[in-house]
């Protein structure tokens, strides 16, 4: 994904350009919320298939060294994917929404006083699955919204996430990327989703206290 490459470039640039020495860290707590740009790792899916969602959560940071801390989190995240197909006869616009309760545990490296980078695993539990589609043919339009059978999707998702934060105490801005390492679909939905896994770019605004 092009946006994934851009995110990695931002991390590298901030690491090279940020000066100063990280100060001793204290135990901290925070809340956050923001925008998800999500996709599934399916063939023919690209940046044009990003679905817009959201996330909200809380976290706690516990120092383990001068510039390192462990940060467990609890958050609700709305992921999924989006499809758009157009022909001379019809257009179909559809989205799949997969909502998860996520439990990440991050290792946080404090690059400087106001910048940190985090990396760690997560486990997520499927809370809801739904779909929405709009089919247009000529002057006619049909909207379909439906809850999906959660049994078609795996109840647990595992993966990695990474990101960085810019602190404007007590507010901070965060950028992150979620890389799912397990397939989202169960055997009875493999024909539709294959070995698709979650992918998500996160843009966050948070408050530290």
N, C-alpha and C positions, 0 to 999 in steps of 0.2 A: 504494500500500500504506500502511495506517495506520502500520505500524512504521517505514517510511521517513520519514514526516512527523515521527514522534516523534524519530527519530535526528537529523534536521535541527534540530529545536527544541533538542535537547541541545547541539549544536555552537554554536548562536547564543547560548544562555544562558551557556555556559562562556566564550565570547569576551567577552561583556559584563561578566561578574562577576569574571573573573580579573584580579587586579592584578599590579603589578610589571613589571620590565623583564627581558627575556630576557638571560641571560648568554652570554658567548662559549662556543661549542660545541666539543667535542672529538670526534675520531673514535671511534665506538662500534660495538659488535657486539651482537647479541641473538638469542635463540631465543623462539619463541612457540607456543602451541597453544590451541585453544578450540572453541567451538560455532558451527556454521553453521545458519541458518534460511533455507532456499533455496526458490526458486520459479522457474517459467518464465513469461515474459510472454505467456501464452495467454489468449484470451477466456474469461471466466467463472472464471479463477483469481483467488483473493483470499487474505487472510491465513489462511483455514482450510485452504489447500492447502500450507502451508509444510512442507517436509521437514527433519527434523533430521539434520545431518551433523557433520563435524569438519574442522579444518585444523591442520596443523603446519608450521613453517617456521623459516628463519633469515634474518637480514638484517644489513646493514652500513650505517652512517651516516657520510657524509663532508661536513664543513662547507664551505659555499661563501660564507658571510657570517655576521655576528654572530648572526642569528636564523634562518638558512636552512641546510638541508642536503639532500643527495641521498641517497636510501635505496633501493638495489636489494635485492630479496628473492628467495628461492626457497622455494616452499611446495607442499605436497600438500593439495588441497582436495576434499572430497566434497560435491557439489552435487546438483541434481535438483529433483524436485517430488513432490507427493502428491495423490492423488484419493480422495474418499470419496463414494460414491453409495448412497443408501438408498431403497428402495421398500417397499410392503407385502408384496412377494413375496421380495425378496432384498436383500442389502447387499454392496457391493464396495468393498474397501479396497486401493488399489494405490499403489505408489511407483516412481519412476524414479530411479536413481542414476547420476550422471555424475561420475566422478572425474577430476581434472585435476592436472597439474604446472604451476604458475603461476609466471611471472616478472614481477612488478610492478616498476616504477621510480617511486618517489614523490618529490615535492618536499615537504619537511617544513618547516613554519613553527612556530617555537617561541614560543607565545603567552606563556609565562612559564617559570620554572625547571622546574616540574613538570608542565606541560601543553603538548602540541603537537598540531598538525593536519596531516594529510597528504592529498595529492591527486596522482593520476598514472595513467598508462596501464598496462595489463597485457597480456601474451600468455600463453595457456594451451594446453597440449597434452593431448588426451584420452588418459587412461591406461586407463580401464575404463568399461564401460556395462553395467548390469544392471537387472533389475526384480524386484519382489516383489508378490504379490497374494494376497488372502484373499477368497474368495467364500463367503457364508453363505446358505443357503436352509433355512428352518425349523430343524431340529435338526442339519442337515448343514453341514460346513465343509470347504473345500478350499483348501490353501495351495500356491502356485506360486512358485518362485524360479528365475530363469533368467538366464544371461549373454546379452546382446544382441549382435548383429552390429555391431561398431564402424563398419563401412562405412555404416551408416544415419545416422551422425552425423558432423559435420565434425570433422576431426582437430585443428583450431586454432580457438581462440576469442580474440577481442579485445574490449577494453572499458576502462572507467574504474573506479577505486575511490577512495574517500575515507574518512577516519576521524579519530579523535582518541585520544590516550593520556593517562592520568593516571599519573604516575610516583611510586612509593613506593620509591625506590632501595634495592636494585637491581631490585625487582619493579615491574611496571607492569600496568595494566588498560587494554585497548583496545576501542573500538567502531568498526565499519567497515561500509561498504556497497559491494557490487560490482554494477556495472551493465554487463551484456554488451551489446555493440553489433553482434554478428553472430548470425545464426540458428544454432541448434545442430544442426538436421537437414539432411541431404543431400536431394537431389531425390526419392529413393525413399522418404523418410519424411515428405515435406511434407504428405501427406494427413492424417497424424496430428498433426503438431506445427505446421504452418503456418510462420509467421515467428517462432516462439518463441525468446526469448533468455534467457540466464541472469540471475537476480536473486538476491542473497544478502546477508543481514545477518550480520555476524561479531562475536562476543564473544570476546575473547582475554585470556589471562594470559601474560605474558612475563617474561624475565629479561635484563637488560642488563649487559654487562661490557666 
